């Protein structure tokens, strides 16, 4: 999902005097090696790639051509191929990740779901303003190609983020990261989290449930999941409108779903029943994110 929503926390670390004289980038990279591996920031890699792939299928010919120009030279020059780039910066460019980490979420400081940009997005550091600012850069043909390319990669990721309910809320538990869950699951964690998996029960949190387990528990491949979701009627509810390019409205929608759909369970133990119950909503949010991303790119790049 600091004082608002941040999807990991760090204890204060005292550095030796000799190390304090080293470049900041080196120090930050070193400190990251001291921390346990961290979960993906939203939807997991699979969820973000689903958004990217489905959006690409609904681009206009003009927007598709412009996307291809902007992503030329990328290892995987598709929206799905760059969908996790903003999270990957954590490892590839720690300083940049640190500078942009608050762009992944928004939290309503006053309670409720009426986000106030002046209050909830200081200095433009929230997912809503990040989408708007990166869209302006992407749209400006006078900007360097590299800046427009990065703006597109940020947008692909952040449109996915803002549709994940845990990234646009009003609670004080860091987007569900501090809402602990004991999940009975056959899915074994990676080595770094093995100590939290005992007798088929994973010690995790609500944010990770939404990030990863809801989709992973299906056992579907990315291609199979995309084809299944793309076969459903388009556009997904609500009907196509100007709403498709209004990030602040998307955040409010995510926030309202938290209570309206009972996303926070009454107990801190769960099994597949919760995952199965919430999966249709998670899939709907992925489809909405994909449709709206496509419409945003069609409007911005398809001129």
C-alpha positions in Angstrom: 0.0 0.0 0.0 5.5 7.2 6.9 2.5 8.8 8.4 0.1 7.7 5.6 0.3 4.5 3.7 3.6 2.9 3.1 3.9 -0.7 2.4 6.9 -1.5 4.5 8.5 0.1 7.5 12.1 0.4 8.8 13.5 0.7 12.2 16.1 3.4 12.8 19.6 2.3 11.9 22.7 3.9 13.2 25.5 4.0 10.7 29.2 3.9 11.4 30.9 7.2 11.0 33.0 5.9 8.1 29.9 4.8 6.3 28.2 8.1 6.7 30.8 9.6 4.4 29.8 7.3 1.6 27.5 8.4 -1.3 23.8 8.4 -0.3 22.9 6.0 -3.2 25.5 3.4 -1.9 24.2 3.7 1.6 20.6 3.2 0.6 21.5 0.2 -1.5 23.4 -1.3 1.4 20.5 -0.8 3.8 18.2 -2.6 1.5 20.4 -5.6 1.7 19.8 -5.7 5.5 16.0 -5.8 5.1 14.0 -9.0 4.4 12.7 -9.4 0.9 9.5 -7.4 0.5 6.2 -8.3 -1.3 5.2 -6.6 -4.5 3.5 -3.2 -3.8 0.2 -4.0 -5.5 -1.6 -6.7 -7.4 1.6 -8.7 -7.6 3.5 -9.0 -10.9 0.7 -11.1 -12.3 -2.1 -8.6 -11.5 -0.2 -5.7 -13.0 0.7 -7.7 -16.2 -3.0 -8.6 -16.5 -3.9 -4.9 -16.5 -1.2 -4.1 -19.0 -2.1 -7.0 -21.4 -5.8 -6.4 -21.3 -5.3 -2.6 -21.9 -3.1 -3.3 -24.9 -5.9 -5.3 -26.5 -8.2 -2.3 -26.3 -5.9 0.4 -27.6 -6.9 2.3 -30.7 -4.5 1.8 -33.7 -3.0 5.2 -33.3 -2.4 4.8 -29.5 -1.0 1.3 -30.1 1.5 2.7 -32.7 2.6 5.5 -30.3 3.0 3.0 -27.4 5.2 0.9 -29.7 7.4 3.9 -30.5 7.7 4.9 -26.8 8.6 1.4 -25.7 11.0 0.5 -28.5 14.2 -0.9 -27.0 12.5 -2.2 -23.9 13.3 -5.9 -23.1 9.5 -6.6 -23.5 8.1 -3.6 -25.4 4.5 -4.1 -24.3 2.3 -2.6 -21.6 2.4 -5.9 -19.7 6.2 -6.0 -20.1 6.7 -2.7 -18.3 3.8 -3.0 -15.9 6.0 -3.8 -12.8 8.8 -1.4 -13.7 7.7 1.2 -11.0 8.0 -1.6 -8.3 11.2 -3.0 -9.8 12.9 0.3 -9.2 13.2 -0.8 -5.6 16.0 -3.1 -6.8 17.3 -1.5 -10.0 17.3 2.2 -8.8 16.8 2.5 -5.0 17.2 6.2 -5.0 14.5 6.7 -7.6 12.3 4.2 -5.9 12.6 6.1 -2.6 11.7 9.4 -4.4 8.6 7.9 -6.0 7.4 5.4 -3.3 4.6 7.7 -2.2 3.2 7.8 -5.7 1.7 4.3 -5.3 -1.2 5.2 -3.0 -3.5 7.8 -1.4 -5.0 7.8 2.0 -7.9 9.9 3.2 -6.6 11.6 6.3 -10.0 13.0 7.3 -11.8 9.6 7.2 -14.5 8.8 4.7 -13.7 8.5 1.0 -13.9 12.1 -0.1 -10.2 12.5 -1.0 -8.9 16.1 -0.7 -5.8 16.5 -2.9 -4.5 19.5 -0.9 -4.8 17.5 2.3 -4.2 13.9 1.2 -1.6 14.5 -1.5 1.0 16.9 -0.2 3.4 18.2 -2.8 1.7 16.0 -5.4 3.0 12.8 -3.8 0.1 10.4 -4.2 -1.1 8.0 -6.9 -3.8 10.4 -8.2 -1.5 13.3 -8.8 1.3 11.0 -10.1 -1.0 9.7 -12.8 -2.0 13.3 -13.8 1.6 14.6 -13.9 3.0 11.6 -15.7 0.2 11.8 -18.2 1.1 15.4 -19.0 4.8 14.4 -19.5 3.8 11.5 -21.8 1.5 13.8 -23.8 4.1 16.5 -24.4 5.9 15.7 -27.7 8.5 18.2 -26.8 9.7 16.2 -23.8 12.7 13.8 -24.3 11.7 10.4 -25.5 13.2 8.8 -22.3 11.0 11.0 -20.1 7.9 10.2 -22.1 8.8 6.4 -22.0 9.2 6.5 -18.2 6.0 8.4 -17.8 4.1 5.7 -19.8 5.7 3.0 -17.6 4.6 4.9 -14.4 1.1 5.3 -15.7 0.7 1.6 -16.6 1.6 0.7 -13.0 -0.2 3.4 -11.1 -3.5 2.9 -12.9 -3.3 -0.7 -11.6 -2.4 0.6 -8.1 -5.3 3.0 -7.7 -7.8 0.2 -8.6 -6.4 -2.0 -5.8 -8.6 -1.2 -2.8 -5.7 -1.4 -0.3 -4.1 1.5 -2.1 -6.8 4.0 -1.7 -8.3 3.9 1.8 -8.8 5.8 5.0 -7.5 3.5 7.7 -4.3 3.8 9.7 -3.0 0.2 9.1 -0.7 1.0 6.2 -3.1 -0.3 3.5 -3.8 -3.5 5.4 -0.1 -4.3 6.0 -0.7 -4.1 9.7 -3.9 -6.2 9.6 -2.4 -9.6 10.3 -3.8 -12.7 8.7 -3.3 -16.4 9.3 -4.1 -17.9 5.9 -4.5 -21.7 5.4 -3.1 -22.3 2.0 -1.2 -24.9 0.0 0.8 -22.1 -1.7 4.3 -22.3 -0.1 6.1 -18.9 0.2 9.6 -18.1 -1.1 12.5 -19.0 1.1 12.7 -15.6 2.8 9.2 -16.1 4.3 9.4 -19.8 5.0 9.5 -19.2 8.7 6.0 -17.7 8.5 4.6 -20.8 6.9 3.8 -23.5 9.5 1.7 -26.6 9.0 0.0 -25.2 5.9 -0.8 -21.8 7.5 0.9 -18.6 6.3 1.4 -15.7 8.6 0.7 -12.7 6.3 -1.4 -9.6 6.1 -4.5 -8.3 4.3 -2.5 -6.3 1.8 -0.6 -9.4 0.7 -3.9 -11.3 0.4 -5.0 -8.7 -2.1 -1.6 -8.4 -3.7 -1.0 -12.0 -4.4 -3.1 -14.8 -2.9 -6.4 -14.0 -4.4 -5.0 -14.5 -7.9 -2.3 -17.0 -7.2 -4.7 -19.4 -5.5 -6.4 -20.0 -8.9 -3.4 -21.7 -10.4 -4.1 -20.0 -13.7 -1.4 -18.9 -16.1 -1.2 -15.3 -17.1 -2.3 -16.1 -20.7 -5.2 -18.2 -19.5 -6.4 -15.5 -17.0 -6.1 -12.8 -19.6 -8.1 -14.7 -22.2 -10.8 -15.5 -19.6 -11.2 -11.9 -18.5 -11.1 -10.6 -22.0 -13.9 -12.9 -23.1 -16.3 -11.0 -20.7 -18.3 -8.0 -22.0 -16.4 -4.7 -22.6 -16.4 -2.1 -21.3 -16.7 -3.4 -17.7 -19.2 -1.7 -15.4 -19.6 1.2 -15.0 -20.4 2.2 -18.6 -17.8 4.0 -20.6 -17.8 7.7 -19.9 -15.4 10.6 -18.9 -15.1 8.6 -15.7 -12.6 6.5 -17.6 -9.9 9.2 -17.4 -10.5 10.6 -13.8 -8.0 9.1 -11.4 -9.4 10.9 -8.3 -12.8 9.2 -9.0 -11.1 5.8 -9.3 -9.5 6.3 -5.9 -12.8 7.2 -4.3 -14.4 4.1 -5.9 -11.6 1.8 -4.5 -12.1 3.4 -1.0 -15.8 2.9 -0.9 -15.5 -0.8 -1.9 -13.5 -1.5 1.3 -16.6 -1.2 3.5 -19.3 -1.8 0.9 -17.9 -5.2 0.0 -16.6 -6.2 3.4 -13.0 -6.4 2.4 -11.8 -6.4 6.0 -12.7 -9.8 7.5 -14.2 -10.1 11.0 -11.5 -12.6 12.0 -7.8 -12.7 11.4 -7.9 -16.3 10.2 -9.0 -17.2 6.7 -8.9 -19.9 4.0 -9.9 -20.3 0.4 -13.4 -19.2 1.2 -12.4 -15.6 1.6 -10.2 -15.7 -1.5 -13.0 -17.2 -3.6 -15.5 -14.7 -2.3 -13.3 -11.7 -3.1 -11.9 -12.9 -6.4 -14.8 -11.6 -8.6 -14.3 -8.2 -7.2 -10.5 -8.3 -7.7 -11.0 -9.5 -11.3 -13.5 -6.7 -11.9 -11.0 -4.1 -10.6 -8.3 -5.5 -12.9 -10.7 -5.2 -15.9 -11.8 -1.7 -14.9 -8.1 -0.7 -14.6 -7.3 -2.2 -18.0 -10.2 -0.5 -19.7 -9.5 2.9 -18.1 -5.8 2.6 -18.9 -6.7 1.9 -22.5 -9.0 4.9 -22.7 -6.5 7.2 -21.0 -3.8 6.2 -23.5 -6.2 6.4 -26.5 -7.2 9.9 -25.5 -3.6 11.0 -24.7 -1.6 9.2 -27.4 -4.2 8.5 -30.1 -4.6 12.0 -31.4 
